[in-house]
């Protein structure tokens, strides 16, 4: 799971173009939106597409479950681990 966590942190950094952020800077339990990394809804769409491309997971933009999966790196890891197609 730690390898997947590192991959997802790298994916967040690359897909969000967070040039001054390293994987070590991202707290896996911290919120991705608002007070955490400060991502917004556009970032969520971009990250969702990146996750779909890399792991073959299916996300619904309007789903409450999807919002829960995007709460933190840890919740994204759990979702990807349970749903990846590769």
C-alpha positions as CSV (number, residue, x, y, z in Angstrom):
1,X,0.0,0.0,0.0
2,X,2.9,2.4,0.6
3,X,4.1,1.9,-3.0
4,X,0.6,2.8,-4.2
5,X,0.5,5.8,-1.9
6,X,3.8,7.1,-3.3
7,X,2.5,6.5,-6.9
8,X,-0.7,8.5,-6.1
9,X,1.3,11.3,-4.5
10,X,3.5,11.5,-7.7
11,X,0.3,11.4,-9.8
12,X,-1.2,14.3,-7.9
13,X,2.0,16.3,-8.2
14,X,2.4,15.7,-11.9
15,X,-1.3,16.1,-12.9
16,X,-1.7,19.2,-10.8
17,X,1.7,20.7,-11.9
18,X,2.7,21.2,-8.2
19,X,6.3,22.1,-9.0
20,X,7.3,23.1,-5.5
21,X,5.7,20.1,-3.8
22,X,7.4,16.7,-3.2
23,X,5.7,13.4,-2.2
24,X,7.1,13.9,1.3
25,X,5.3,17.2,1.6
26,X,1.9,15.5,1.1
27,X,0.4,14.1,4.3
28,X,-1.5,11.0,3.2
29,X,-4.2,11.7,5.9
30,X,-4.6,15.4,5.1
31,X,-7.6,16.6,3.1
32,X,-6.9,17.1,-0.6
33,X,-9.4,20.0,-0.9
34,X,-9.8,23.3,0.8
35,X,-7.5,23.4,3.9
36,X,-5.3,20.5,2.8
37,X,-3.6,20.7,-0.5
38,X,-6.1,23.3,-1.6
39,X,-7.3,21.5,-4.7
40,X,-10.5,22.6,-6.3
41,X,-13.2,21.0,-8.4
42,X,-11.3,21.5,-11.7
43,X,-8.3,19.7,-10.0
44,X,-10.6,16.9,-8.9
45,X,-11.7,16.4,-12.6
46,X,-8.1,16.3,-13.8
47,X,-7.0,14.0,-11.0
48,X,-10.0,11.7,-11.7
49,X,-9.0,11.5,-15.3
50,X,-5.3,10.7,-14.4
51,X,-6.5,8.0,-12.0
52,X,-8.8,6.5,-14.7
53,X,-5.9,6.5,-17.3
54,X,-3.3,5.0,-14.9
55,X,-5.4,2.5,-13.0
56,X,-8.5,1.9,-15.1
57,X,-10.8,2.9,-12.2
58,X,-14.3,4.3,-12.9
59,X,-15.4,7.4,-11.1
60,X,-18.7,9.2,-11.2
61,X,-18.4,13.0,-11.0
62,X,-21.6,13.5,-9.1
63,X,-21.4,10.6,-6.7
64,X,-21.1,11.1,-2.9
65,X,-18.9,8.0,-2.8
66,X,-16.5,9.7,-5.2
67,X,-16.3,12.7,-2.9
68,X,-15.4,10.4,-0.1
69,X,-12.7,8.6,-2.1
70,X,-11.1,12.0,-2.9
71,X,-11.0,13.0,0.8
72,X,-7.2,12.2,1.2
73,X,-4.4,10.3,-0.4
74,X,-5.2,7.4,2.0
75,X,-8.8,7.2,0.8
76,X,-7.7,7.4,-2.8
77,X,-5.3,4.5,-2.2
78,X,-8.0,2.4,-0.7
79,X,-10.3,3.1,-3.6
80,X,-7.7,2.4,-6.3
81,X,-6.5,-0.8,-4.5
82,X,-10.1,-2.1,-4.5
83,X,-11.0,-1.1,-8.0
84,X,-7.9,-1.0,-10.2
85,X,-8.0,-2.9,-13.4
86,X,-4.3,-3.3,-14.0
